[in-house]
Every structure is written in C-alpha cells, then in structure tokens.
Amino acid sequence: MTAHYIIQSVFIILGLLSILAAILNWDWFFKANNSQFIVKALGRNKSRIFYAALGIGMIAAGIYFFLSVRNL
C-alpha cells in the first residue's frame, strides 16, 4: 500500500517541478536533452505552456490516484 503513496507523491513532485520550470523559465530544464524535442517543435514560450499543462495534469493524476486508492 505504501508503494501507491510513493508513486502518487512522485507524480505530484514532478508536476510541481514542471510547473516551477515553466513559470521561472529555468534554463537547465529547457536545455536538457529530454526537453529539446518539445522546445524545437514548439518554441520556448509554447513549450513553457506545454510543461505547465503537463505539470497540472501530473498533479491532477496524483490526486486522482490518491483519492481512488484511499477508497479501496
């Protein structure tokens, strides 16, 4: 059961990291190899919007999983 909470907290922490990177325009985040595909495809400003939306989605997924596991 604790593995569920660890996975949920990872979703929430990574979502927060993604939102903070989008808001604060962290260079190290957007110059990382993993994010270069999105930055080249969308541009820097639109990729910030994308990563903010992705972060919100990850936080929402973590909260949803928390609520659904809690009711089991």
Secondary structure as GFF3:
##gff-version 3
##sequence-region A 1 72
A	DSSP	alpha_helix	2	24	.	.	.	ID=ss1
A	DSSP	alpha_helix	27	30	.	.	.	ID=ss2
A	DSSP	alpha_helix	36	42	.	.	.	ID=ss3
A	DSSP	alpha_helix	44	70	.	.	.	ID=ss4
###
